[in-house]
Amino acid sequence: MLEAFGHAGIVGKLGMVVGVGTVAMAAAYAIRPNEHRLALIRPLTLATIFAALFSFTVGVATVLQGISASGSAVDWRAVSAGTAESLGPLFGAFGSLTVVWILVAIGFRRH
């Protein structure tokens, strides 16, 4: 995970930090549930979704730019690797959102 963070560009790092921040807020809500924390989790969830979609879109655009710059011969292994890398932020964000809403459910139970 830390290696992936080190190799990621600024867009990828932004997406990861937003997801981790949302998990941290959900953990705080699970420990001490109150309406203020719950009210913050909802927009943070949206920010995580939008950051993931932004990172994915930038990755796909980069792959398409690489295809157009390659000329006539397209290295499909590189295209598939780039596409797989652009899917990474989506998996990470939606995985973190799964953890977030499980923590929110725990907070609801405690509240």
N, CA, C and O atoms as CSV, one atom per row, in Angstrom:
chain,resi,resn,atom,element,x,y,z
A,1,MET,N,N,0.822,-1.190,0.000
A,1,MET,CA,C,0.000,0.000,0.000
A,1,MET,C,C,0.871,1.260,0.000
A,1,MET,O,O,0.611,2.198,-0.753
A,2,LEU,N,N,1.903,1.276,0.846
A,2,LEU,CA,C,2.784,2.437,0.874
A,2,LEU,C,C,3.579,2.567,-0.415
A,2,LEU,O,O,3.874,3.677,-0.858
A,3,GLU,N,N,3.930,1.427,-1.021
A,3,GLU,CA,C,4.642,1.474,-2.296
A,3,GLU,C,C,3.741,2.054,-3.382
A,3,GLU,O,O,4.190,2.854,-4.202
A,4,ALA,N,N,2.485,1.656,-3.388
A,4,ALA,CA,C,1.533,2.199,-4.359
A,4,ALA,C,C,1.359,3.698,-4.146
A,4,ALA,O,O,1.254,4.453,-5.113
A,5,PHE,N,N,1.328,4.137,-2.886
A,5,PHE,CA,C,1.204,5.560,-2.597
A,5,PHE,C,C,2.421,6.320,-3.097
A,5,PHE,O,O,2.293,7.428,-3.618
A,6,GLY,N,N,3.604,5.730,-2.943
A,6,GLY,CA,C,4.833,6.377,-3.393
A,6,GLY,C,C,4.911,6.523,-4.899
A,6,GLY,O,O,5.454,7.507,-5.401
A,7,HIS,N,N,4.373,5.551,-5.626
A,7,HIS,CA,C,4.417,5.596,-7.086
A,7,HIS,C,C,3.259,6.379,-7.703
A,7,HIS,O,O,3.303,6.728,-8.882
A,8,ALA,N,N,2.239,6.652,-6.916
A,8,ALA,CA,C,1.067,7.345,-7.454
A,8,ALA,C,C,1.385,8.805,-7.733
A,8,ALA,O,O,2.244,9.413,-7.094
A,9,GLY,N,N,0.672,9.342,-8.696
A,9,GLY,CA,C,0.782,10.762,-8.992
A,9,GLY,C,C,-0.033,11.569,-7.990
A,9,GLY,O,O,-0.611,11.011,-7.057
A,10,ILE,N,N,-0.076,12.862,-8.184
A,10,ILE,CA,C,-0.791,13.736,-7.257
A,10,ILE,C,C,-2.281,13.424,-7.230
A,10,ILE,O,O,-2.910,13.517,-6.176
A,11,VAL,N,N,-2.851,13.058,-8.369
A,11,VAL,CA,C,-4.277,12.745,-8.436
A,11,VAL,C,C,-4.570,11.465,-7.657
A,11,VAL,O,O,-5.545,11.406,-6.908
A,12,GLY,N,N,-3.742,10.453,-7.827
A,12,GLY,CA,C,-3.924,9.204,-7.091
A,12,GLY,C,C,-3.765,9.382,-5.595
A,12,GLY,O,O,-4.509,8.797,-4.808
A,13,LYS,N,N,-2.785,10.200,-5.203
A,13,LYS,CA,C,-2.568,10.464,-3.780
A,13,LYS,C,C,-3.750,11.206,-3.173
A,13,LYS,O,O,-4.146,10.921,-2.043
A,14,LEU,N,N,-4.307,12.143,-3.903
A,14,LEU,CA,C,-5.474,12.876,-3.423
A,14,LEU,C,C,-6.637,11.918,-3.168
A,14,LEU,O,O,-7.309,12.002,-2.140
A,15,GLY,N,N,-6.865,11.011,-4.113
A,15,GLY,CA,C,-7.947,10.047,-3.946
A,15,GLY,C,C,-7.752,9.156,-2.740
A,15,GLY,O,O,-8.709,8.856,-2.026
A,16,MET,N,N,-6.502,8.723,-2.501
A,16,MET,CA,C,-6.225,7.863,-1.350
A,16,MET,C,C,-6.389,8.615,-0.033
A,16,MET,O,O,-6.937,8.071,0.926
A,17,VAL,N,N,-5.924,9.848,0.020
A,17,VAL,CA,C,-6.008,10.630,1.258
A,17,VAL,C,C,-7.464,10.923,1.608
A,17,VAL,O,O,-7.833,10.878,2.781
A,18,VAL,N,N,-8.284,11.217,0.625
A,18,VAL,CA,C,-9.696,11.485,0.880
A,18,VAL,C,C,-10.367,10.239,1.449
A,18,VAL,O,O,-11.149,10.333,2.395
A,19,GLY,N,N,-10.066,9.071,0.877
A,19,GLY,CA,C,-10.647,7.827,1.383
A,19,GLY,C,C,-10.219,7.520,2.808
A,19,GLY,O,O,-11.036,7.097,3.626
A,20,VAL,N,N,-8.943,7.729,3.110
A,20,VAL,CA,C,-8.438,7.477,4.466
A,20,VAL,C,C,-9.052,8.461,5.458
A,20,VAL,O,O,-9.378,8.082,6.583
A,21,GLY,N,N,-9.212,9.702,5.057
A,21,GLY,CA,C,-9.846,10.696,5.930
A,21,GLY,C,C,-11.291,10.348,6.238
A,21,GLY,O,O,-11.763,10.560,7.356
A,22,THR,N,N,-11.989,9.817,5.253
A,22,THR,CA,C,-13.375,9.414,5.464
A,22,THR,C,C,-13.453,8.234,6.433
A,22,THR,O,O,-14.336,8.187,7.289
A,23,VAL,N,N,-12.530,7.287,6.297
A,23,VAL,CA,C,-12.486,6.153,7.235
A,23,VAL,C,C,-12.182,6.656,8.645
A,23,VAL,O,O,-12.776,6.173,9.609
A,24,ALA,N,N,-11.279,7.605,8.780
A,24,ALA,CA,C,-10.940,8.145,10.100
A,24,ALA,C,C,-12.154,8.825,10.741
A,24,ALA,O,O,-12.395,8.663,11.937
A,25,MET,N,N,-12.905,9.572,9.960
A,25,MET,CA,C,-14.102,10.224,10.503
A,25,MET,C,C,-15.147,9.190,10.904
A,25,MET,O,O,-15.825,9.355,11.918
A,26,ALA,N,N,-15.283,8.127,10.118
A,26,ALA,CA,C,-16.236,7.069,10.459
A,26,ALA,C,C,-15.808,6.337,11.723
A,26,ALA,O,O,-16.652,5.951,12.532
A,27,ALA,N,N,-14.504,6.142,11.899
A,27,ALA,CA,C,-14.013,5.517,13.130
A,27,ALA,C,C,-14.311,6.404,14.336
A,27,ALA,O,O,-14.687,5.909,15.398
A,28,ALA,N,N,-14.146,7.695,14.172
A,28,ALA,CA,C,-14.474,8.622,15.259
A,28,ALA,C,C,-15.960,8.564,15.585
A,28,ALA,O,O,-16.349,8.639,16.751
A,29,TYR,N,N,-16.787,8.431,14.552
A,29,TYR,CA,C,-18.229,8.315,14.782
A,29,TYR,C,C,-18.569,6.997,15.477
A,29,TYR,O,O,-19.442,6.967,16.344
A,30,ALA,N,N,-17.897,5.917,15.111
A,30,ALA,CA,C,-18.167,4.630,15.740
A,30,ALA,C,C,-17.780,4.640,17.218
A,30,ALA,O,O,-18.423,3.985,18.039
A,31,ILE,N,N,-16.728,5.387,17.552
A,31,ILE,CA,C,-16.276,5.465,18.942
A,31,ILE,C,C,-17.194,6.372,19.763
A,31,ILE,O,O,-17.629,6.007,20.855
A,32,ARG,N,N,-17.479,7.553,19.226
A,32,ARG,CA,C,-18.356,8.520,19.897
A,32,ARG,C,C,-19.389,9.043,18.915
A,32,ARG,O,O,-19.169,10.080,18.290
A,33,PRO,N,N,-20.498,8.358,18.767
A,33,PRO,CA,C,-21.490,8.791,17.776
A,33,PRO,C,C,-22.219,10.065,18.213
A,33,PRO,O,O,-22.702,10.179,19.339
A,34,ASN,N,N,-22.278,11.012,17.279
A,34,ASN,CA,C,-23.120,12.197,17.456
A,34,ASN,C,C,-23.531,12.709,16.073
A,34,ASN,O,O,-22.971,12.306,15.054
A,35,GLU,N,N,-24.492,13.579,16.061
A,35,GLU,CA,C,-25.061,14.061,14.791
A,35,GLU,C,C,-24.063,14.873,13.977
A,35,GLU,O,O,-24.093,14.836,12.747
A,36,HIS,N,N,-23.185,15.602,14.645
A,36,HIS,CA,C,-22.199,16.425,13.938
A,36,HIS,C,C,-21.259,15.555,13.111
A,36,HIS,O,O,-21.003,15.855,11.945
A,37,ARG,N,N,-20.744,14.484,13.702
A,37,ARG,CA,C,-19.847,13.592,12.962
A,37,ARG,C,C,-20.591,12.896,11.825
A,37,ARG,O,O,-20.055,12.750,10.726
A,38,LEU,N,N,-21.817,12.469,12.088
A,38,LEU,CA,C,-22.597,11.819,11.040
A,38,LEU,C,C,-22.857,12.777,9.889
A,38,LEU,O,O,-22.823,12.377,8.726
A,39,ALA,N,N,-23.115,14.029,10.206
A,39,ALA,CA,C,-23.341,15.030,9.165
A,39,ALA,C,C,-22.092,15.242,8.315
A,39,ALA,O,O,-22.210,15.565,7.132
A,40,LEU,N,N,-20.909,15.071,8.880
A,40,LEU,CA,C,-19.674,15.215,8.109
A,40,LEU,C,C,-19.374,13.985,7.249
A,40,LEU,O,O,-18.743,14.100,6.198
A,41,ILE,N,N,-19.820,12.825,7.690
A,41,ILE,CA,C,-19.527,11.601,6.941
A,41,ILE,C,C,-20.221,11.611,5.585
A,41,ILE,O,O,-19.654,11.136,4.602
A,42,ARG,N,N,-21.405,12.129,5.519
A,42,ARG,CA,C,-22.139,12.132,4.246
A,42,ARG,C,C,-21.414,12.905,3.148
A,42,ARG,O,O,-21.232,12.349,2.065
A,43,PRO,N,N,-20.991,14.148,3.357
A,43,PRO,CA,C,-20.245,14.830,2.287
A,43,PRO,C,C,-18.859,14.232,2.038
A,43,PRO,O,O,-18.357,14.270,0.915
A,44,LEU,N,N,-18.240,13.677,3.094
A,44,LEU,CA,C,-16.950,13.023,2.882
A,44,LEU,C,C,-17.098,11.780,2.008
A,44,LEU,O,O,-16.212,11.465,1.213
A,45,THR,N,N,-18.209,11.084,2.157
A,45,THR,CA,C,-18.487,9.939,1.295
A,45,THR,C,C,-18.601,10.383,-0.163
A,45,THR,O,O,-18.037,9.748,-1.054
A,46,LEU,N,N,-19.313,11.446,-0.395
A,46,LEU,CA,C,-19.417,11.971,-1.764
A,46,LEU,C,C,-18.057,12.418,-2.290
A,46,LEU,O,O,-17.732,12.186,-3.455
A,47,ALA,N,N,-17.267,13.056,-1.439
A,47,ALA,CA,C,-15.927,13.485,-1.860
A,47,ALA,C,C,-15.077,12.283,-2.236
A,47,ALA,O,O,-14.308,12.349,-3.195
A,48,THR,N,N,-15.201,11.179,-1.494
A,48,THR,CA,C,-14.450,9.967,-1.810
A,48,THR,C,C,-14.875,9.403,-3.153
A,48,THR,O,O,-14.032,9.001,-3.954
A,49,ILE,N,N,-16.179,9.371,-3.406
A,49,ILE,CA,C,-16.678,8.867,-4.689
A,49,ILE,C,C,-16.177,9.733,-5.835
A,49,ILE,O,O,-15.706,9.218,-6.849
A,50,PHE,N,N,-16.279,11.049,-5.675
A,50,PHE,CA,C,-15.847,11.942,-6.753
A,50,PHE,C,C,-14.341,11.908,-6.962
A,50,PHE,O,O,-13.878,12.010,-8.098
A,51,ALA,N,N,-13.570,11.767,-5.892
A,51,ALA,CA,C,-12.114,11.654,-6.028
A,51,ALA,C,C,-11.749,10.373,-6.768
A,51,ALA,O,O,-10.840,10.374,-7.598
A,52,ALA,N,N,-12.458,9.273,-6.473
A,52,ALA,CA,C,-12.191,8.011,-7.165
A,52,ALA,C,C,-12.538,8.112,-8.644
A,52,ALA,O,O,-11.779,7.652,-9.496
A,53,LEU,N,N,-13.674,8.709,-8.945
A,53,LEU,CA,C,-14.062,8.871,-10.350
A,53,LEU,C,C,-13.096,9.795,-11.089
A,53,LEU,O,O,-12.779,9.566,-12.256
A,54,PHE,N,N,-12.632,10.836,-10.404
A,54,PHE,CA,C,-11.665,11.747,-11.005
A,54,PHE,C,C,-10.352,11.028,-11.298
A,54,PHE,O,O,-9.787,11.172,-12.383
A,55,SER,N,N,-9.868,10.251,-10.323
A,55,SER,CA,C,-8.620,9.503,-10.519
A,55,SER,C,C,-8.756,8.495,-11.654
A,55,SER,O,O,-7.846,8.345,-12.469
A,56,PHE,N,N,-9.884,7.811,-11.706
A,56,PHE,CA,C,-10.129,6.841,-12.771
A,56,PHE,C,C,-10.168,7.531,-14.132
A,56,PHE,O,O,-9.577,7.039,-15.093
A,57,THR,N,N,-10.851,8.653,-14.218
A,57,THR,CA,C,-10.953,9.379,-15.482
A,57,THR,C,C,-9.597,9.880,-15.957
A,57,THR,O,O,-9.288,9.814,-17.147
A,58,VAL,N,N,-8.790,10.380,-15.031
A,58,VAL,CA,C,-7.446,10.831,-15.397
A,58,VAL,C,C,-6.613,9.652,-15.888
A,58,VAL,O,O,-5.856,9.789,-16.849
A,59,GLY,N,N,-6.746,8.492,-15.240
A,59,GLY,CA,C,-6.015,7.306,-15.673
A,59,GLY,C,C,-6.412,6.855,-17.065
A,59,GLY,O,O,-5.557,6.528,-17.887
A,60,VAL,N,N,-7.709,6.837,-17.328
A,60,VAL,CA,C,-8.183,6.444,-18.664
A,60,VAL,C,C,-7.717,7.460,-19.709
A,60,VAL,O,O,-7.306,7.079,-20.805
A,61,ALA,N,N,-7.780,8.737,-19.378
A,61,ALA,CA,C,-7.314,9.763,-20.318
A,61,ALA,C,C,-5.824,9.606,-20.602
A,61,ALA,O,O,-5.387,9.815,-21.733
A,62,THR,N,N,-5.049,9.244,-19.601
A,62,THR,CA,C,-3.615,9.033,-19.791
A,62,THR,C,C,-3.356,7.842,-20.705
A,62,THR,O,O,-2.483,7.892,-21.571
A,63,VAL,N,N,-4.126,6.766,-20.505
A,63,VAL,CA,C,-3.987,5.593,-21.375
A,63,VAL,C,C,-4.345,5.954,-22.810
A,63,VAL,O,O,-3.633,5.570,-23.738
A,64,LEU,N,N,-5.420,6.674,-23.002
A,64,LEU,CA,C,-5.826,7.074,-24.353
A,64,LEU,C,C,-4.806,8.012,-24.992
A,64,LEU,O,O,-4.551,7.931,-26.193
A,65,GLN,N,N,-4.230,8.891,-24.196
A,65,GLN,CA,C,-3.177,9.773,-24.713
A,65,GLN,C,C,-1.972,8.956,-25.153
A,65,GLN,O,O,-1.362,9.240,-26.185
A,66,GLY,N,N,-1.629,7.933,-24.362
A,66,GLY,CA,C,-0.515,7.066,-24.734
A,66,GLY,C,C,-0.782,6.300,-26.015
A,66,GLY,O,O,0.126,6.101,-26.822
A,67,ILE,N,N,-2.024,5.866,-26.209
A,67,ILE,CA,C,-2.381,5.167,-27.452
A,67,ILE,C,C,-2.239,6.103,-28.641
A,67,ILE,O,O,-1.697,5.724,-29.679
A,68,SER,N,N,-2.730,7.329,-28.485
A,68,SER,CA,C,-2.664,8.259,-29.614
A,68,SER,C,C,-1.234,8.684,-29.913
A,68,SER,O,O,-0.917,8.992,-31.062
A,69,ALA,N,N,-0.367,8.709,-28.912
A,69,ALA,CA,C,1.020,9.124,-29.127
A,69,ALA,C,C,1.885,7.997,-29.686
A,69,ALA,O,O,2.984,8.242,-30.182
A,70,SER,N,N,1.388,6.760,-29.604
A,70,SER,CA,C,2.220,5.634,-30.019
A,70,SER,C,C,2.317,5.473,-31.532
A,70,SER,O,O,3.181,4.741,-32.014
A,71,GLY,N,N,1.471,6.124,-32.271
A,71,GLY,CA,C,1.503,5.972,-33.725
A,71,GLY,C,C,0.646,4.808,-34.162
A,71,GLY,O,O,-0.487,4.659,-33.705
A,72,SER,N,N,1.179,3.981,-35.047
A,72,SER,CA,C,0.360,2.902,-35.609
A,72,SER,C,C,0.394,1.627,-34.770
A,72,SER,O,O,-0.611,0.920,-34.703
A,73,ALA,N,N,1.510,1.316,-34.135
A,73,ALA,CA,C,1.617,0.074,-33.363
A,73,ALA,C,C,1.233,0.337,-31.905
A,73,ALA,O,O,1.847,1.158,-31.225
A,74,VAL,N,N,0.216,-0.371,-31.448
A,74,VAL,CA,C,-0.253,-0.202,-30.080
A,74,VAL,C,C,0.210,-1.400,-29.261
A,74,VAL,O,O,-0.031,-2.549,-29.630
A,75,ASP,N,N,0.869,-1.121,-28.157
A,75,ASP,CA,C,1.282,-2.169,-27.225
A,75,ASP,C,C,0.116,-2.449,-26.283
A,75,ASP,O,O,-0.091,-1.726,-25.308
A,76,TRP,N,N,-0.640,-3.495,-26.580
A,76,TRP,CA,C,-1.856,-3.785,-25.831
A,76,TRP,C,C,-1.570,-4.226,-24.408
A,76,TRP,O,O,-2.426,-4.082,-23.535
A,77,ARG,N,N,-0.381,-4.759,-24.158
A,77,ARG,CA,C,-0.034,-5.083,-22.775
A,77,ARG,C,C,0.106,-3.809,-21.943
A,77,ARG,O,O,-0.322,-3.764,-20.790
A,78,ALA,N,N,0.693,-2.797,-22.522
A,78,ALA,CA,C,0.817,-1.524,-21.819
A,78,ALA,C,C,-0.555,-0.880,-21.617
A,78,ALA,O,O,-0.820,-0.281,-20.576
A,79,VAL,N,N,-1.414,-1.009,-22.613
A,79,VAL,CA,C,-2.766,-0.463,-22.493
A,79,VAL,C,C,-3.524,-1.166,-21.373
A,79,VAL,O,O,-4.189,-0.519,-20.564
A,80,SER,N,N,-3.422,-2.495,-21.330
A,80,SER,CA,C,-4.135,-3.219,-20.273
A,80,SER,C,C,-3.545,-2.917,-18.897
A,80,SER,O,O,-4.287,-2.829,-17.919
A,81,ALA,N,N,-2.232,-2.758,-18.807
A,81,ALA,CA,C,-1.613,-2.408,-17.527
A,81,ALA,C,C,-2.047,-1.011,-17.076
A,81,ALA,O,O,-2.339,-0.804,-15.898
A,82,GLY,N,N,-2.089,-0.071,-17.990
A,82,GLY,CA,C,-2.532,1.283,-17.653
A,82,GLY,C,C,-3.989,1.328,-17.245
A,82,GLY,O,O,-4.366,2.061,-16.330
A,83,THR,N,N,-4.812,0.537,-17.931
A,83,THR,CA,C,-6.226,0.476,-17.570
A,83,THR,C,C,-6.407,-0.155,-16.196
A,83,THR,O,O,-7.234,0.297,-15.404
A,84,ALA,N,N,-5.635,-1.196,-15.915
A,84,ALA,CA,C,-5.707,-1.834,-14.594
A,84,ALA,C,C,-5.273,-0.862,-13.498
A,84,ALA,O,O,-5.874,-0.833,-12.424
A,85,GLU,N,N,-4.245,-0.076,-13.759
A,85,GLU,CA,C,-3.799,0.909,-12.774
A,85,GLU,C,C,-4.841,1.995,-12.559
A,85,GLU,O,O,-4.984,2.505,-11.448
A,86,SER,N,N,-5.565,2.350,-13.603
A,86,SER,CA,C,-6.577,3.389,-13.441
A,86,SER,C,C,-7.795,2.871,-12.682
A,86,SER,O,O,-8.567,3.667,-12.148
A,87,LEU,N,N,-7.981,1.559,-12.625
A,87,LEU,CA,C,-9.071,0.989,-11.835
A,87,LEU,C,C,-8.734,0.917,-10.349
A,87,LEU,O,O,-9.633,0.789,-9.519
A,88,GLY,N,N,-7.470,0.996,-10.009
A,88,GLY,CA,C,-7.039,0.909,-8.617
A,88,GLY,C,C,-7.718,1.894,-7.679
A,88,GLY,O,O,-8.189,1.484,-6.618
A,89,PRO,N,N,-7.789,3.179,-8.026
A,89,PRO,CA,C,-8.462,4.124,-7.130
A,89,PRO,C,C,-9.931,3.796,-6.892
A,89,PRO,O,O,-10.454,4.046,-5.806
A,90,LEU,N,N,-10.597,3.242,-7.896
A,90,LEU,CA,C,-11.994,2.856,-7.699
A,90,LEU,C,C,-12.112,1.736,-6.677
A,90,LEU,O,O,-12.965,1.787,-5.791
A,91,PHE,N,N,-11.262,0.728,-6.799
A,91,PHE,CA,C,-11.293,-0.373,-5.838
A,91,PHE,C,C,-10.963,0.131,-4.435
A,91,PHE,O,O,-11.637,-0.224,-3.468
A,92,GLY,N,N,-9.942,0.947,-4.330
A,92,GLY,CA,C,-9.559,1.473,-3.022
A,92,GLY,C,C,-10.643,2.330,-2.390
A,92,GLY,O,O,-10.929,2.201,-1.200
A,93,ALA,N,N,-11.248,3.207,-3.191
A,93,ALA,CA,C,-12.264,4.103,-2.652
A,93,ALA,C,C,-13.514,3.345,-2.230
A,93,ALA,O,O,-14.058,3.589,-1.153
A,94,PHE,N,N,-13.967,2.433,-3.069
A,94,PHE,CA,C,-15.182,1.711,-2.713
A,94,PHE,C,C,-14.930,0.699,-1.600
A,94,PHE,O,O,-15.844,0.378,-0.840
A,95,GLY,N,N,-13.713,0.197,-1.497
A,95,GLY,CA,C,-13.361,-0.628,-0.344
A,95,GLY,C,C,-13.374,0.179,0.941
A,95,GLY,O,O,-13.874,-0.281,1.968
A,96,SER,N,N,-12.822,1.386,0.879
A,96,SER,CA,C,-12.829,2.240,2.074
A,96,SER,C,C,-14.248,2.673,2.426
A,96,SER,O,O,-14.578,2.800,3.605
A,97,LEU,N,N,-15.089,2.900,1.422
A,97,LEU,CA,C,-16.472,3.268,1.703
A,97,LEU,C,C,-17.243,2.116,2.340
A,97,LEU,O,O,-18.155,2.339,3.135
A,98,THR,N,N,-16.878,0.895,1.992
A,98,THR,CA,C,-17.489,-0.259,2.653
A,98,THR,C,C,-17.151,-0.237,4.140
A,98,THR,O,O,-18.022,-0.438,4.986
A,99,VAL,N,N,-15.892,0.007,4.447
A,99,VAL,CA,C,-15.464,0.093,5.852
A,99,VAL,C,C,-16.156,1.263,6.544
A,99,VAL,O,O,-16.582,1.142,7.693
A,100,VAL,N,N,-16.269,2.386,5.853
A,100,VAL,CA,C,-16.909,3.572,6.425
A,100,VAL,C,C,-18.336,3.263,6.863
A,100,VAL,O,O,-18.727,3.570,7.989
A,101,TRP,N,N,-19.100,2.664,5.981
A,101,TRP,CA,C,-20.511,2.457,6.318
A,101,TRP,C,C,-20.709,1.316,7.299
A,101,TRP,O,O,-21.736,1.275,7.977
A,102,ILE,N,N,-19.774,0.395,7.401
A,102,ILE,CA,C,-19.825,-0.594,8.485
A,102,ILE,C,C,-19.573,0.106,9.817
A,102,ILE,O,O,-20.250,-0.177,10.806
A,103,LEU,N,N,-18.605,1.015,9.847
A,103,LEU,CA,C,-18.343,1.781,11.069
A,103,LEU,C,C,-19.528,2.673,11.435
A,103,LEU,O,O,-19.838,2.837,12.615
A,104,VAL,N,N,-20.186,3.244,10.443
A,104,VAL,CA,C,-21.378,4.058,10.712
A,104,VAL,C,C,-22.479,3.182,11.302
A,104,VAL,O,O,-23.181,3.599,12.224
A,105,ALA,N,N,-22.629,1.977,10.775
A,105,ALA,CA,C,-23.634,1.063,11.333
A,105,ALA,C,C,-23.318,0.721,12.788
A,105,ALA,O,O,-24.224,0.622,13.617
A,106,ILE,N,N,-22.045,0.542,13.095
A,106,ILE,CA,C,-21.647,0.304,14.490
A,106,ILE,C,C,-21.976,1.523,15.346
A,106,ILE,O,O,-22.458,1.391,16.471
A,107,GLY,N,N,-21.712,2.704,14.805
A,107,GLY,CA,C,-22.048,3.939,15.534
A,107,GLY,C,C,-23.543,4.087,15.764
A,107,GLY,O,O,-23.970,4.516,16.836
A,108,PHE,N,N,-24.349,3.727,14.749
A,108,PHE,CA,C,-25.807,3.750,14.915
A,108,PHE,C,C,-26.231,2.823,16.042
A,108,PHE,O,O,-27.093,3.155,16.856
A,109,ARG,N,N,-25.615,1.674,16.071
A,109,ARG,CA,C,-25.953,0.674,17.092
A,109,ARG,C,C,-25.622,1.210,18.490
A,109,ARG,O,O,-26.377,0.997,19.438
A,110,ARG,N,N,-24.504,1.895,18.602
A,110,ARG,CA,C,-24.091,2.434,19.908
A,110,ARG,C,C,-24.915,3.650,20.303
A,110,ARG,O,O,-25.093,3.926,21.490
A,111,HIS,N,N,-25.414,4.372,19.317
A,111,HIS,CA,C,-26.170,5.613,19.571
A,111,HIS,C,C,-27.543,5.252,20.041
A,111,HIS,O,O,-28.354,6.136,20.315
